[in-house]
Amino acid sequence: MAEAERQVAHERAIVRWLAANPPPVADPNTCAHCRQPETRDAALLPFLAGDDTHRWVHGRCWSDWHRTRRLAAERALAAARDDTGPRSAA
């Protein structure tokens, strides 16, 4: 498999993991990342979760929230690869 194909497969696996493992439902009056309420200077915005609902996240928190979720996906996928062991070239 070419490097580009591996990267596409990896991204698809991450997207599937994120969809299959939505973040916990949080209080809709607080940010799902920092747990702070909405303020005049920090509006809560809805972002889609994998369970066809959304989570409320401050706009300024979104990149950290998304990065944290993506890291969780990458760790879970790496652990799953480790659990399955080396693949044979049969």
C-alpha positions in Angstrom: 0.0 0.0 0.0 1.4 3.4 -0.9 2.0 6.0 1.8 -0.9 8.2 0.6 -3.2 5.2 0.8 -2.0 4.4 4.3 -2.6 8.0 5.4 -6.2 7.9 3.9 -6.9 4.6 5.6 -5.5 6.0 8.9 -7.7 9.1 8.7 -10.8 7.0 7.9 -10.0 4.9 10.9 -9.8 8.0 13.1 -13.1 9.3 11.8 -14.8 5.9 12.4 -13.4 5.8 15.9 -14.6 9.3 16.7 -18.1 8.5 15.4 -18.2 5.2 17.3 -16.9 6.8 20.5 -18.7 10.1 21.1 -17.6 12.3 24.0 -19.6 12.0 27.2 -22.7 14.1 27.4 -21.9 17.2 29.3 -24.0 19.9 30.9 -25.3 21.9 27.9 -24.7 25.1 30.0 -21.0 24.4 30.1 -18.2 23.8 27.7 -17.5 20.1 27.0 -13.8 20.8 27.1 -13.1 23.3 30.0 -16.4 22.8 31.8 -16.8 26.6 32.2 -20.2 28.3 31.4 -20.9 30.5 28.5 -20.0 34.2 29.0 -20.5 37.3 26.9 -16.9 36.9 25.6 -17.0 33.1 25.2 -20.1 31.8 23.5 -20.8 28.1 23.6 -21.1 26.6 20.1 -22.7 23.3 19.1 -20.3 20.7 17.5 -21.5 17.4 16.2 -20.6 14.3 18.2 -20.6 10.8 16.8 -24.0 9.9 18.2 -25.9 12.3 16.0 -26.1 14.8 18.8 -23.8 17.7 19.6 -21.6 18.9 22.4 -21.3 22.6 23.5 -17.8 23.9 23.3 -16.4 27.4 23.4 -15.0 28.5 20.1 -11.7 29.1 21.7 -11.7 25.6 23.2 -12.6 23.7 20.0 -9.1 23.1 18.7 -7.9 21.7 22.1 -11.1 19.7 22.5 -10.7 18.2 19.0 -7.0 17.6 19.4 -7.7 15.7 22.7 -10.4 13.6 21.0 -8.1 12.9 18.0 -5.3 11.8 20.4 -7.7 9.5 22.2 -8.6 7.9 18.8 -5.0 7.5 17.8 -4.1 5.9 21.1 -7.1 3.5 20.9 -6.2 2.5 17.3 -2.5 2.0 18.3 -3.6 -0.2 21.3 -5.9 -2.2 19.0 -3.0 -2.8 16.6 -0.8 -3.8 19.5 -3.5 -6.2 20.7 -3.8 -7.9 17.4 0.0 -8.4 17.0 1.9 -8.5 13.8 0.0 -9.2 10.7 1.1 -12.0 8.5 1.8 -11.5 4.8 -0.4 -14.5 3.7 
